[in-house]
Amino acid sequence: MKYGTHRYTAYESPKLQAVAIFGGMGTEAARTASEAVLTLGKPEWLISAGFAGALKPGWKTGDLFAPRFIVDSATGSKYSAGGGAGILLTSHDVHGASSKKMVADSSDAEAVDMEGSAVADVALKHGVKFAALKAISDEYEATLPPLVKFIRPNGKFSTIAFLAAAVTRPEWWGSIWALSGNSARASKSLSRELESNIRSGDWEKLKGLGSRSGWGSH
């Protein structure tokens, strides 16, 4: 589908009355993708689904988090997120182990993502129910390669440029290998839970998820 200068691949299931698109990384990409989805018709729910980094010890890769609230780190805006408990912080940066500790010390959030608040804001403005479901892709102590510099303005990740840079930086290799495996584990957990929710159409059941780890990864 085309929206302005953006093109998206939309995965639609008329039988299940659901549409999914990959919006990209970052708040601006998420906001634009959310607006694009709404051009297809007003849905009952707008869901922010994706990965998040743990801001508290105890979360394991692949654990699922359905926050009660989302807070935008830049504006301080707080949104209801349809989940059971806990806060998801939306940041405009990719946080590694050292910066996570600083963010965690100044926030009550359980985890951090880069898109949730933007999707929540679009849902609020259009009068659509909103929920967030995140899979933990990097634990509290995880070391990440410098990803943010390879995120394009449209929210897409420049994989070729990243790999070209990584070739000459062996100090990145361990964290890249770990991130690859962790992302696959998180994706599996997230996909399984999303499929269950889409089939049932009952997004209210996210309120039954707690704010600690242990869902979907075993």
Secondary structure, DSSP 8 states (H G I E B T S, - for coil): -EETTEE--EEEETTTTEEEE---SSHHHHHHHHHHHHTT---SEEEEEEEEEESSTT--TT-EE--SEEEETTT--EEE-SSSS-EEEE-SS---HHHHHHHHHT---SEEESSHHHHHHHHHHHT-EEEEEEEEEE-TT------GGGB-TTS-B-HHHHHHHHHT-GGGHHHHHHHHHHHHHHHHHHHHHHHHHHHHT-GGGGGGS-SSS-SS--
